[in-house]
Amino acid sequence: MTGSLTVLGLESSCDDTAAAVVRRDVGGQARVLSSVVHGQTQLHAAFGGVVPEIAARAHAEMLDHCVEQALIQANCTFLSIDAIAVTAGPGLIGGVVSGVMCAKGLVAATGLPLYGINHLAGHALTPRLTDDVVYPYLMLLVSGGHCQFLMVDGPNNFTRLGGTIDDAPGEAFDKVARLLGLPQPGGPAVETAALQGKADRFALPRPLLDRPGCDMSFSGLKTAVLRTRDAVAAEHGGLPEAAQADLCAGFQAAVVDVLVEKTRRALAIYLDADLSEPTLCVAGGVAANSQIRAGLEALCANMAVKFSAPPLALCTDNAAMIAFAAMEQMGARPADGFELSARPRWPLDGTSPGMLGSGKKGAKA
């Protein structure tokens, strides 16, 4: 597309309600004019995790306010907007429906084109916004709900090299935090506790490292933490603070080892191609973990691969990535109509076989 382009994005796939305005100038440079994210941590704190019904209601209440704030911060009105983009899946279906219906209402009122965006594509394309990474690049998407390696050859061209067959790392961090009596969100709590712990005190497994390929598993690791906790508690009449820290350190070290080794294998596949600027990109909330990031950066240095990770605000769920993904895709596909539907599952790579353990509802996203 030619000329400047301004897109309003909406995101509501989990427990963050978000709206953002992104503008691409005539030279092709994109910048975030505003990014509003309203979290729901306090609403779910008493339940130890996200409650879908509560999340959906909160999205419905907050979406219009987030849109209003995003437009004000960007100094825009709907007359300045060229298109509206919204996360259409995958995610908690109630939240996704809230976002899609809000977007349709705005489109009905303004007559603007509508683009339904895969949430994972938003994450996968963010390095193009933040670091102007060139295609093709390897993306490790590692978050609370997803973990997979993607070859990104274009705005609509993704090839999955591997992924988790059960729990995503962020999900495992949250569950381990609950097992050990730590607050939510679990990722930061486990990382903080691990700073005081000894990673080698308990022998925890590194699942699937003895098998070829890039697929991962974290459910068995979580179960090993549970069994070790129970054994320690039975011996001491409770879980000592030192043992809690050691379990956190050991669990985190196991996750790092698995991610680094599987990333090495994925890079070996990716580097088979003739690449002018080989790049590993990492996105998702778990990418904020300092030990995981350090391990991946060291791996890239050893393999002469550029490392790229967006700022934390654009690694976690946000609407700027959804608006930018629409910009990237506009030249390759038409806008969506009012028949756009919300999808709880939506794999980016529709040609690869579904992941193991995906259940009756279809391939795990």
C-alpha positions as CSV (number, residue, x, y, z in Angstrom):
1,M,0.0,0.0,0.0
2,T,1.2,3.6,-0.7
3,G,0.9,6.7,1.5
4,S,0.7,6.8,5.3
5,L,-1.5,4.3,7.1
6,T,-3.0,4.5,10.5
7,V,-4.6,1.5,12.2
8,L,-6.5,1.1,15.4
9,G,-5.9,-2.3,17.1
10,L,-7.9,-4.2,19.7
11,E,-6.7,-7.1,21.8
12,S,-8.7,-9.2,24.4
13,S,-7.6,-12.8,24.0
14,C,-6.8,-13.5,27.7
15,D,-6.7,-11.1,30.7
16,D,-5.4,-7.9,29.2
17,T,-7.8,-5.5,27.5
18,A,-5.8,-3.4,25.1
19,A,-6.2,-0.8,22.3
20,A,-3.5,1.0,20.3
21,V,-2.9,3.2,17.3
22,V,0.0,2.5,15.0
23,R,1.0,4.6,12.0
24,R,3.2,3.8,9.1
25,D,4.6,6.8,7.2
26,V,5.1,7.2,3.5
27,G,8.6,5.9,3.8
28,G,7.4,2.6,5.3
29,Q,8.5,3.3,8.9
30,A,5.9,2.2,11.5
31,R,5.7,3.7,15.0
32,V,3.3,3.2,17.9
33,L,1.3,6.4,18.6
34,S,-0.4,5.0,21.6
35,S,-0.7,1.7,23.5
36,V,-3.2,1.2,26.3
37,V,-3.3,-2.0,28.3
38,H,-5.7,-2.6,31.1
39,G,-4.8,-5.7,33.2
40,Q,-7.1,-7.8,35.3
41,T,-4.6,-9.2,37.8
42,Q,-6.6,-8.1,40.8
43,L,-9.9,-9.5,39.5
44,H,-8.4,-13.0,39.3
45,A,-6.0,-12.9,42.3
46,A,-8.3,-14.8,44.6
47,F,-8.7,-17.7,42.2
48,G,-5.0,-18.5,41.4
49,G,-5.5,-18.1,37.7
50,V,-7.6,-16.4,35.0
51,V,-11.3,-17.1,35.2
52,P,-12.7,-17.0,31.7
53,E,-16.2,-15.6,32.6
54,I,-14.7,-12.8,34.7
55,A,-12.2,-12.0,32.0
56,A,-14.9,-11.8,29.3
57,R,-17.1,-9.4,31.4
58,A,-14.1,-7.2,32.2
59,H,-13.2,-7.0,28.5
60,A,-16.8,-6.0,27.6
61,E,-16.7,-3.2,30.2
62,M,-13.2,-1.9,29.4
63,L,-12.8,-2.1,25.6
64,D,-14.6,1.1,24.7
65,H,-12.6,3.0,27.4
66,C,-9.3,1.6,26.1
67,V,-10.2,2.7,22.6
68,E,-11.1,6.2,23.8
69,Q,-7.8,6.5,25.7
70,A,-5.8,5.2,22.8
71,L,-7.3,7.7,20.4
72,I,-6.7,10.6,22.9
73,Q,-3.1,9.6,23.5
74,A,-2.5,9.3,19.8
75,N,-4.2,12.7,19.2
76,C,-6.5,11.0,16.6
77,T,-10.1,10.7,15.8
78,F,-11.8,8.0,13.8
79,L,-11.4,10.4,10.8
80,S,-7.7,9.8,11.1
81,I,-8.0,6.0,11.2
82,D,-7.7,3.9,8.0
83,A,-8.6,0.5,9.3
84,I,-9.5,-1.4,12.5
85,A,-7.7,-4.6,13.5
86,V,-8.8,-7.0,16.2
87,T,-7.6,-10.3,17.7
88,A,-10.0,-13.0,16.3
89,G,-8.2,-15.9,18.0
90,P,-6.8,-18.0,19.5
91,G,-7.6,-17.3,23.1
92,L,-10.3,-17.5,25.7
93,I,-13.4,-17.5,23.6
94,G,-15.4,-15.0,25.7
95,G,-12.7,-12.4,25.6
96,V,-12.1,-12.9,21.9
97,V,-15.8,-12.5,21.2
98,S,-15.9,-9.3,23.2
99,G,-13.1,-7.8,21.1
100,V,-14.5,-9.0,17.8
101,M,-18.0,-7.6,18.6
102,C,-16.5,-4.3,19.7
103,A,-14.5,-4.0,16.5
104,K,-17.6,-4.8,14.4
105,G,-19.6,-2.1,16.2
106,L,-16.8,0.4,15.4
107,V,-16.7,-0.7,11.8
108,A,-20.5,-0.5,11.4
109,A,-20.4,3.1,12.8
110,T,-17.4,4.3,10.8
111,G,-17.4,2.3,7.6
112,L,-13.7,1.5,8.1
113,P,-12.3,-1.9,6.8
114,L,-11.9,-4.7,9.4
115,Y,-9.0,-7.1,9.8
116,G,-9.2,-10.1,12.0
117,I,-5.7,-11.0,13.2
118,N,-4.3,-14.2,14.6
119,H,-2.9,-13.3,18.1
120,L,0.1,-15.5,17.4
121,A,0.8,-13.6,14.2
122,G,0.8,-10.4,16.2
123,H,3.6,-11.8,18.4
124,A,5.5,-13.3,15.5
125,L,5.5,-10.1,13.4
126,T,6.4,-7.7,16.3
127,P,10.2,-7.9,15.6
128,R,9.4,-6.2,12.2
129,L,7.9,-3.3,14.1
130,T,10.6,-2.9,16.8
131,D,13.8,-4.0,15.0
132,D,12.9,-4.0,11.3
133,V,14.0,-7.6,11.1
134,V,14.1,-8.9,7.5
135,Y,12.3,-12.1,6.3
136,P,12.9,-15.0,6.8
137,Y,13.6,-15.2,10.6
138,L,13.2,-17.8,13.3
139,M,10.7,-16.9,16.0
140,L,10.5,-18.6,19.4
141,L,7.1,-17.7,20.8
142,V,7.1,-18.5,24.5
143,S,4.3,-17.3,26.7
144,G,1.7,-18.4,29.2
145,G,-0.4,-20.1,26.6
146,H,1.9,-20.9,23.7
147,C,5.4,-22.2,22.9
148,Q,6.5,-22.9,19.4
149,F,9.3,-22.4,16.9
150,L,8.1,-20.6,13.7
151,M,9.9,-19.9,10.5
152,V,8.5,-16.5,9.4
153,D,8.8,-16.1,5.7
154,G,6.2,-13.4,5.2
155,P,3.3,-11.7,6.9
156,N,1.0,-14.7,6.2
157,N,3.7,-17.4,5.8
158,F,4.6,-19.4,8.9
159,T,6.1,-22.8,9.2
160,R,6.1,-24.5,12.6
161,L,9.3,-26.4,13.4
162,G,8.1,-27.6,16.8
163,G,6.1,-26.7,19.9
164,T,5.0,-27.9,23.3
165,I,2.8,-31.0,23.4
166,D,1.3,-30.1,26.7
167,D,1.8,-27.1,29.1
168,A,3.4,-23.9,27.7
169,P,6.4,-22.6,29.8
170,G,4.4,-19.7,31.2
171,E,1.6,-22.1,32.3
172,A,4.2,-24.3,33.9
173,F,5.7,-21.3,35.8
174,D,2.2,-20.3,37.1
175,K,1.4,-23.9,38.2
176,V,4.8,-24.3,39.9
177,A,4.3,-21.0,41.7
178,R,0.9,-22.3,43.0
179,L,2.5,-25.6,44.1
180,L,5.1,-23.7,46.1
181,G,2.8,-21.2,47.7
182,L,4.1,-18.2,45.6
183,P,1.8,-15.4,44.3
184,Q,0.6,-14.9,40.7
185,P,1.7,-14.2,38.1
186,G,4.0,-17.1,38.6
187,G,6.8,-16.2,36.2
188,P,8.2,-13.2,38.1
189,A,7.6,-14.9,41.5
190,V,9.5,-18.0,40.6
191,E,12.3,-16.0,39.0
192,T,12.7,-13.9,42.1
193,A,12.7,-16.8,44.5
194,A,15.2,-18.7,42.3
195,L,17.8,-15.9,42.9
196,Q,18.2,-17.3,46.4
197,G,18.2,-20.9,45.5
198,K,20.6,-23.7,44.4
199,A,19.6,-25.0,41.0
200,D,21.5,-28.3,41.5
201,R,20.0,-29.4,44.8
202,F,17.2,-31.4,43.3
203,A,17.4,-33.7,40.3
204,L,14.7,-32.5,38.0
205,P,14.1,-33.9,34.5
206,R,14.8,-32.2,31.1
207,P,11.8,-33.6,29.2
208,L,12.2,-34.8,25.5
209,L,15.9,-33.9,25.3
210,D,16.5,-37.6,24.6
211,R,14.3,-37.5,21.6
212,P,15.1,-35.8,18.2
213,G,13.2,-32.8,16.9
214,C,12.1,-29.5,18.3
215,D,8.9,-30.5,20.2
216,M,8.9,-29.7,24.0
217,S,7.0,-30.9,27.1
218,F,6.8,-29.2,30.5
219,S,4.0,-31.1,32.2
220,G,6.3,-33.8,33.5
221,L,8.7,-31.3,34.9
222,K,5.9,-29.6,36.8
223,T,4.9,-33.1,38.2
224,A,8.5,-33.7,39.3
225,V,8.4,-30.4,41.2
226,L,5.2,-31.5,42.9
227,R,6.6,-34.9,43.9
228,T,9.8,-33.3,45.2
229,R,7.9,-30.7,47.2
230,D,5.8,-33.4,48.8
231,A,8.9,-35.5,49.7
232,V,10.5,-32.4,51.3
233,A,7.4,-31.4,53.1
234,A,6.9,-34.9,54.5
235,E,10.5,-34.9,55.8
236,H,10.4,-31.4,57.4
237,G,6.8,-31.1,58.3
238,G,6.4,-28.3,55.7
239,L,8.3,-26.6,52.9
240,P,11.3,-24.7,54.2
241,E,12.0,-21.4,52.5
242,A,15.4,-22.6,51.4
243,A,13.8,-25.7,49.7
244,Q,11.2,-23.4,48.1
245,A,14.0,-21.3,46.6
246,D,16.0,-24.3,45.5
247,L,13.0,-25.9,43.8
248,C,12.4,-22.6,41.9
249,A,16.0,-22.4,40.8
250,G,16.0,-26.0,39.7
251,F,12.8,-25.7,37.8
252,Q,13.9,-22.6,36.1
253,A,17.3,-24.1,35.1
254,A,15.5,-27.1,33.6
255,V,13.2,-24.8,31.5
256,V,16.3,-22.9,30.3
257,D,18.1,-26.1,29.4
258,V,15.1,-27.4,27.4
259,L,14.5,-24.1,25.6
260,V,18.2,-23.6,24.7
261,E,18.7,-27.1,23.4
262,K,15.5,-27.1,21.4
263,T,16.3,-23.7,20.0
264,R,19.7,-25.0,18.9
265,R,18.0,-27.7,17.0
266,A,15.5,-25.2,15.4
267,L,18.4,-22.9,14.4
268,A,20.2,-25.8,12.7
269,I,17.1,-26.3,10.5
270,Y,16.7,-22.6,9.9
271,L,20.3,-22.1,9.0
272,D,20.2,-24.7,6.2
273,A,18.8,-21.9,4.0
274,D,21.0,-19.3,2.4
275,L,20.4,-16.3,4.7
276,S,21.8,-12.8,4.4
277,E,21.0,-11.9,8.0
278,P,20.1,-14.9,10.2
279,T,18.0,-13.8,13.2
280,L,16.4,-15.5,16.2
281,C,13.5,-13.5,17.5
282,V,11.8,-14.2,20.9
283,A,8.4,-12.9,22.0
284,G,5.9,-13.6,24.7
285,G,5.8,-12.8,28.4
286,V,8.3,-15.6,29.3
287,A,10.9,-13.9,27.2
288,A,11.2,-11.4,30.0
289,N,12.8,-14.1,32.2
290,S,16.5,-13.0,32.5
291,Q,17.9,-16.5,32.7
292,I,16.0,-17.7,29.6
293,R,17.0,-14.6,27.7
294,A,20.7,-14.9,28.7
295,G,20.8,-18.6,27.7
296,L,19.3,-17.8,24.2
297,E,21.6,-14.8,23.7
298,A,24.7,-17.0,24.5
299,L,23.4,-19.6,22.1
300,C,23.0,-17.0,19.3
301,A,26.5,-15.6,19.9
302,N,27.9,-19.1,19.6
303,M,26.0,-19.8,16.4
304,A,26.7,-16.3,14.8
305,V,23.0,-15.5,14.8
306,K,21.5,-12.1,15.5
307,F,19.2,-12.1,18.6
308,S,16.1,-9.9,18.7
309,A,13.6,-9.5,21.5
310,P,11.0,-6.7,21.6
311,P,10.7,-4.5,24.7
312,L,8.7,-6.1,27.4
313,A,5.6,-3.9,26.8
314,L,5.5,-5.4,23.3
315,C,6.4,-8.9,24.3
316,T,3.4,-9.4,26.5
317,D,-0.2,-9.1,25.1
318,N,-0.9,-5.7,23.6
319,A,-2.9,-4.2,20.7
320,A,0.0,-2.4,18.9
321,M,1.2,-5.8,17.6
322,I,-2.3,-6.5,16.3
323,A,-2.5,-3.2,14.5
324,F,0.9,-3.7,13.0
325,A,0.1,-7.2,11.9
326,A,-2.8,-5.9,10.0
327,M,-0.5,-3.4,8.2
328,E,1.8,-6.2,7.3
329,Q,-1.0,-8.3,5.9
330,M,-3.1,-5.7,4.1
331,G,-1.2,-6.0,0.8
332,A,-1.6,-9.8,0.8
333,R,-5.2,-10.3,1.6
334,P,-8.6,-8.6,1.5
335,A,-10.3,-7.1,4.6
336,D,-12.7,-9.2,6.6
337,G,-16.5,-8.8,6.6
338,F,-19.1,-8.9,9.3
339,E,-19.0,-12.7,9.1
340,L,-15.6,-12.6,10.9
341,S,-15.9,-15.1,13.8
342,A,-14.0,-15.5,17.0
343,R,-11.8,-18.7,17.1
344,P,-10.6,-20.3,20.4
345,R,-8.0,-22.3,18.4
346,W,-6.2,-21.0,15.3
347,P,-2.8,-22.6,14.5
348,L,-0.6,-20.2,12.4
349,D,0.7,-23.1,10.3
350,G,-2.3,-24.9,8.9
351,T,-0.3,-27.4,7.0
352,S,1.6,-29.0,9.8
353,P,0.0,-31.9,11.7
354,G,-1.7,-31.0,15.0
355,M,0.3,-31.1,18.1
356,L,0.1,-34.2,20.4
357,G,-2.4,-33.8,23.2
358,S,-4.4,-31.2,21.3
359,G,-7.7,-32.9,22.4
360,K,-11.1,-33.2,20.6
361,K,-11.4,-29.5,19.7
362,G,-8.6,-29.6,17.2
363,A,-4.9,-28.7,16.8
364,K,-3.5,-26.9,19.8
365,A,-2.6,-23.3,18.9
